[in-house]
């Protein structure tokens, strides 16, 4: 996702093969649930233990992901795992971490924005929510599915995946597979020597302070991000992505660490570095270290550029709403299994949410910086009225965010987690949508605190 107050970078022109310019295509799938249906057969072929629901028969062209309308985006986002090669993240039959329903229902809540007062039902509509899960003390206080989604739907994360990869990097450091965040990335990716990425450390990649030029503008059809989208949807995806990212240029006069600029290309390198250090794909590392051990309830899928070899580290994580919630609980608990075994270095979460104050990271809404190790601080624009209370909650909350409204909010001090799926009309605008998420989460936190919280 773009920073909330994005500044445009350079623009580079790319020529796209006409073979990528296609409309909606029909997979000629039978309806799900019918014995012997093609949908079930494809799920088996993909390697999934069970078939996600719904299993739509007609899918949009992923090459046009950035220009889908909202209806198309619903279909696309819950079937992304079928639109690209993918590596399955298996549960391996592990006993799923329990998410019991709370004894008390979600209390009524109100939040104010721009002089108007809104309720939960308003939030669902205004944010185009297709899934919402609120967990307090590990219990399901509220769970909502819209637009035909179910608890068996695999929804795509977009850049929420960056935060997942950040956690996996911490695990790899704990294991000794990666030395430290201040290691130069060329120690793990020596083929980048002599490129714009030389002298960039893992910390710089995680904080998006590499100084390498990258245009993340989702509305610009010739931005680097738009080119990345076409690479993923086309033939030879890995070679296309590598060529794009390895030939980027440096911002003249800017050293690594000096300036902040959101960079999915650099985030892809974080995932590639992890794969090189671990000797396996992101999906396999996630499966063997966390997914099968915490454990999750359903198989997930990670988009692959080369199946079984290279996954898409900047996004591409697909999982059920509850398993997104389980991941968030793992992080909120400091990275421990139910047995108490610690999978992360003791200070990893604290370091991950120490916000960079590099140039352009500090804004009125984020006075102490807005980005850590691929986690966001989501403050509220002080120009809006009645934000002090919300900013107090924000100080104890960190977010994983993805374009079109995907989000995980974690407030460890309140033992509170929120997971949101959405299909905003635009990828990242208007910025007020982020303010509304923070204001709503603040209302949730207060509604569930003290008298309103479910019993432990």
N, C-alpha and C positions, 0 to 999 in steps of 0.2 A: 504494500500500500504506500501511497505517497505520504510524506509528512503532512501534518494538518495545515501547515502554512508553507506550501511547496514553492520553491524557486526553481525555475526552469534551468536545465543544463544545456549542453550543446545538442545540436540536431545533426544526425547523419542520415544520408539517403541510402536505402537498400532497394534492390530489385527483387521482386517476389515472383516465383514461378506461377504461371497461370493455373497449374494443376491444383494449387491451394485455394483458388477462388471457386468455391462450390457452395451450394446451398444445403438445406436439410437433407439428410440421407436416411433411408429406411433400412433397418437391419432385418426386416421381415421376421421379427420375433413373434412367437406365440405369446399369449397373455400368461403372466406368472401364475404359479400355483396349480396349473393343470398338469396331471400326471404325465410325465414324458415330454413336457413342453420344451421348446427350443431354449427358453430362458433358463430352465434348470440345467440343461445340457451345457449352455455357455458358462454358467456359474461353476460347474464342475471343471470345465476346460480351464477357466481362470485360476482354479485351485482353491476356491472359496468353500468352506465347510457347509454353509447354507446360502441360499440366494437372497440378496437384499430385496426389500420391498419399498416402494413399487419398482417394477422392472419395466421401464417404458420401451415401447416397441419402435418408436421413431426418435432418433437422436439428432441434435443439431451439429453442424460442422464445427469442430474445435478451432479451426483456423479463424473463425469469426467470433470467438468468445468475447472480445471486447466490444462488439456491436450487437450482441443478442438483445432482444427485448426482454422484459421482466418475465413473461410467461416462458419463453424459451430458456431463460437462465435457470428457472426452477428445474426443468427437465435436464439441462446440461449439467448443473451442479450435483444432482443426485445420481448422475450416470457418468461422471467424469472418469471413474475407475474403469469404464468400458471404452473410453474414447482414445486412450493411449495405451501403449504397453505398460504393464504394471507388475510390481512385486508384492505378493500377498504377505501380510503380517499376521501370522497364525497365532491363535491362542494356545496351541499345543495341548488343548484339553485342560488348561489350568482352571482352578476354581475361581470364578469371577469375584472381584472385590465387591462386597455387598453395597447396594444403594437402596436402603429401605425407604419406603414412603414415610414422611413425617407424620407424627400423631395429630398435628394441627395443620389445618389448611393455610395457604398463603393469606395473611391478613390483607385487608384492603389498604391500598397505598395511593398517594397522590404525589405528583411532582410538578414543579412550576418551571416554565420556560417562556421567556419573552412576554411576560405578563399574563400568560394563560396557564390554566391548571389542567393537568391530564391524569388519566387513570391507566391502569395496566392495559386495558383493551385498546386505548388510544395508542399506546406505545407499540403494540403489535401491528397496528395498521400503519402508523407513521413510519415505522422502521422496515416495513415489508417483511416481517418476521415469518420464517418458515419452520423454525424450531427454537425453543427456549427452555432451558433447564436451569433451575436455581437450587443449589445445595447449601444447606446450613447444618453444620456439625455432621456432615456426611450423609444427611438425609434429603430425600427429594421433597422439597417444599412446593415446587411448581414445575410442571412439565407440559409443554405445549408443542403440538405438531400442526403445521399448516400446509396448504396446497397439496394435500395427498401424502405428505411424508409420514413415516411411521418410526417406531423404535427399531426397525430393521433397515432403515435407510442409511446408506453410506453417502454422506455429504462431503463435498470437497472443502478443504481448509483455506485455499488460497494461502496468504502469507502467515496465517496462524502456524503453518508448518515450520517457519523460521524459528519460532520459539521452541518447538519440539526438537529441532536440530540443536539448538543451543543447549538444551538439557542433555542431549546425547553427547555433546562435546564435553560437558562436565563429567559424565560417566567415563568417557574415554580418558580424561585426565586422571580421574580416580584410579582407573585400571593401569595407568602408566603407558597407555598406547599413544597418548599425546603428552609431550613434555610439559608445556605451560602456554598460557595465552600470549606471552610475549615472544614465542618462537616465531621466526620469520616463516611465512607460508612456503617459501621455496625449499625449506627443509623437507617438506612433505610432497611438494609439487615442483620439483627442480626444473621441469620444462618451462616454468614461468620466469626463469632467470633471463635477464635482459629485456623483460617486458615492463609495462607500466606497473605491474604488481610487485616488482622487486623492491625490497625494503619494507614491504607491507607485512605486518604481523597478524597473527590470528585475532588478537584483540581489536586491531583496526578493522578487520573484516566483520567481527561480531558487532562492533559499535557503528559500522558504516562510516568510518572516518578514513578510508583508504586514500582519498584524494584522487581516485580514478574517476574519470568522467563517465557518467551514465545518465541517460534521460529516461526517467521512470514515468513520464506523462502518458497515462492510459488513454487519453483522448487524442493523442497525436499518432497518426497511423505510420509515421516514419521514426518514431522513438525507438531507442534500444529495446525497451520492454516490448513494444509491438513486434519488433523483429524476433525477439525471443519466443513470443507466442507462436509466430509462424514457423520457427525452427522446430518447436515441439510437435506441431501438427503435421509436419512434412516428413519426407524421407531423410534418412541419415541424420536423425535429430541430434545425436551426440556431436558429430563432426560440425554441424551447423552451429550449435551452441558454443562449442569450444572455439571455433573460429571467431565468433562474435566477441566472446569475453576475453580471449587471450590477446586480441589486437586492439583493445581499448587504449585510449591515451590518458596521460596524467593532466590534471589541472596545473597549468603553468604557475610556478612560484608557490605552490602549496605542497607542503610536506605531509606524509601520513600522520594522522592524529590531529591536524590543525582545524580541519573543517568537516562538518557533518553533512552527508547527502545520502538519502535513502537509495540503496543500490541492490537490486535483486541479482544482478550479475555477480557481485561480490558474495552475496548469500549463497549462490550456487556453489561458489568455490569453498565455502565453509563445509557444505555437504560433501564435496569432492575430497577435501582434505580429510574429513572424518573417514570416508570410505577407504582412502589410501592408508591411513594410519591403522584402521581396524582390520583391513584385508577382507572386507565384505560390504555389501550394499547397506544403505541407510535402513532399508526395511528389515534386513536380516539382523542388523545390530539392535534395532528397536525391538524386534521380536524376541531375540534371545536374552536381552538384558532387562526388558521391562514388560512388554506386552504379555508374555507367557508367564510372568512371575508375579505381577502385582495382584491379580491378573485381569485382563480385559474380558468382556463377555463375548465379543464377536470378532471375527477376522476383519482386518483393515486392508487397505491397498495403498501402496505408494507408487506414484507415477514414475515410470522408468524411461530413461533415454535409450538404454540398452538393457533389455530384460536380464536380470540376474547379475548385472555388472555395474551399471551406473544409474542412480536415481536422481530425481530432480530436487536438489537441496533447497531451492528458493520457495517452493510450494509443492503441491501434489499429494498431500496426505488426505486420505479418505477414510472416515470412520463414522460410527453411530454417535448420536447425541450423547448417550450415556457414557460411551467410552471416551469421548472428549472430556466429559465430566470427571471420569476416573483419572485421566491424565492430570487434570487440573488439581484434583485432590492429592495426587502424588507430589506435585510441586508445592502445593500449599503446606504439606506436611514436612517439607524440607528434603524430599527425595529419599524416603524410607519405604521399604516393603512392610507388609503387615507384621512380619516377624521382628521388625525393628532394624533389620540390616540396612545400613546406609549405602546408597548407590552413588551419592554425589559427595564431592569434597565439602567439608563443614561450612565453609563460607561461600559456596558457589552461588546459591540463590541471592544472598546479600550482595555479592559482587555483580551478579547479573542485573540487578535492579538499582545499581549505582549509576545514575544518569550522566551521560557524557555532557560536558559543558563546552564542547568544541563549537566553533563558529556555526551559526544557524540552528543549533540544537536548542538554544534558549529562546523562548517566546513569552509573551504575556501570560499565556495559559500554562506554560511549562517553565517557570522562572529558574528552576534548578536543572533544566535539561529534559529532553523528552524521550531519550533512547538509551538503553543499556546493552546487554548482550542479547540482542534481538527480542527484547521485551520493551513495551511502551509505558511511559507515564502519560496518563490521559487526564489532563487538567481541564478546567472550564474557562472559557474566555471571560476575563473579568469585566468585559463590557456588558455582559449579561447581568441582570439583577439577581440578588439572592444566591450568590455563588460561594460565599464563605463556608457555609455548612458542607457543601459538596466538595470543596477543596480540602477540607479536613479529612473526609473519607478518602479522597483521591491520594492523599499523602501515604495512606496505608494499603494502596491497591496498585497492582500492576496488571498490564493487559497484553494479550496476544491479539493482534488485529490482522484482518485480511480484507481485501477489496470487496465491495458490495455488501459490507456489514458483518462479515464473519468476526467473531470475537470470543475470547475467554477473559473474564475478569477474576482476579484472585485477591482476596483480602484475608491473609493469614490471621491477623489479629482478631477478626470477627469469625474466623473459620467459615468463610462465606465464598462461594464460587458461583459464577454465572457463565453459561455457555449460550451463544446466540448464533443462529443461522439466519441469513437475510439475503434478499435480492434487491438491493437499492437500485434505483433507476440509473444512477451514474456510479462509476467505480469508486469514486472517492470524494464526491461533492454532493451537497454543500457541507462545509466544515461543521455546521450546526448539528449534523447527524451524530458526530462524535461527542459534541457537548451533550446532546440528548442522552446518549448511552451513559455518560458519566453521571448526569443528573438522575436518571432512572436508577442506576445502581446505588447511588446514594440513598434514594428513597427506599429501595429494597433493604439496604443495610439497616436503616432506622426502623423500618417496619418489623424486622426480624430480631432486633436487639431487645434485650431484657424481656418485657412482657410478651412480645410478639414471637420470640424464638421458639422453635420446637424443642421438646425435652431431649436431653442427651440420653 
